[in-house]
Amino acid sequence: MIEKILQRTLERHGLTPISTEGESLPGFHEVVKEIEGDEKDIGKIASVVKRGYMLNGKVLRPAKVCISIFNH
């Protein structure tokens, strides 16, 4: 309950998480690892290592993500 109250308070002051699920690069992301995946998923975000945040439309911390690559 306390966590939800804190999240709502931060959102009212302009702090929002950076959306990452299923997105392609580039974006507000920092690639920290490459994971082998299907050919259709090349360059898409496979997982999030650390969530990123924006404050009033400016990047506060980029999201740290793993992306899919394709190796034959």
C-alpha positions as CSV (number, residue, x, y, z in Angstrom):
1,M,0.0,0.0,0.0
2,I,2.8,2.4,0.8
3,E,4.5,1.6,-2.5
4,K,1.4,2.5,-4.4
5,I,1.0,5.8,-2.6
6,L,4.7,6.6,-3.3
7,Q,4.3,5.7,-7.0
8,R,1.2,7.9,-7.4
9,T,2.9,10.8,-5.6
10,L,5.9,10.6,-7.9
11,E,3.7,10.4,-11.0
12,R,1.9,13.5,-10.0
13,H,5.2,15.3,-9.9
14,G,6.1,14.1,-13.4
15,L,8.1,10.9,-12.9
16,T,7.1,8.2,-15.3
17,P,8.7,4.8,-16.2
18,I,10.1,4.4,-19.7
19,S,8.0,1.9,-21.8
20,T,10.2,-1.0,-23.0
21,E,8.1,-4.1,-23.6
22,G,8.3,-5.3,-27.2
23,E,9.8,-2.1,-28.5
24,S,12.5,-1.8,-31.1
25,L,15.7,0.2,-30.7
26,P,16.6,3.1,-30.8
27,G,14.8,4.7,-27.9
28,F,15.6,5.7,-24.3
29,H,17.4,2.5,-23.7
30,E,21.0,1.3,-23.0
31,V,21.8,-2.2,-24.3
32,V,23.7,-4.2,-21.8
33,K,23.4,-7.7,-23.3
34,E,22.5,-9.4,-26.6
35,I,20.4,-12.6,-26.5
36,E,20.0,-15.0,-29.5
37,G,16.4,-15.1,-30.7
38,D,14.2,-15.6,-33.7
39,E,14.9,-13.8,-37.0
40,K,11.6,-11.9,-36.6
41,D,12.7,-10.5,-33.2
42,I,16.0,-9.0,-34.3
43,G,16.6,-5.7,-32.6
44,K,13.6,-5.9,-30.3
45,I,13.9,-5.7,-26.5
46,A,13.9,-9.2,-25.0
47,S,14.1,-8.3,-21.3
48,V,14.6,-5.4,-19.0
49,V,17.6,-5.4,-16.6
50,K,16.8,-2.1,-14.9
51,R,13.8,0.1,-15.4
52,G,14.4,3.6,-16.8
53,Y,12.5,6.8,-15.8
54,M,11.6,10.1,-17.3
55,L,11.0,13.3,-15.3
56,N,8.7,15.9,-17.0
57,G,9.6,14.5,-20.5
58,K,13.4,14.3,-20.0
59,V,15.3,11.1,-19.5
60,L,16.3,10.8,-15.9
61,R,17.8,7.3,-16.2
62,P,17.8,5.2,-19.5
63,A,16.3,1.7,-19.3
64,K,19.0,-1.0,-19.3
65,V,17.8,-3.8,-21.6
66,C,18.7,-7.0,-23.4
67,I,18.0,-7.2,-27.1
68,S,17.5,-10.1,-29.5
69,I,20.0,-10.9,-32.2
70,F,20.1,-13.7,-34.8
71,N,23.0,-15.9,-35.4
72,H,22.8,-18.7,-38.0
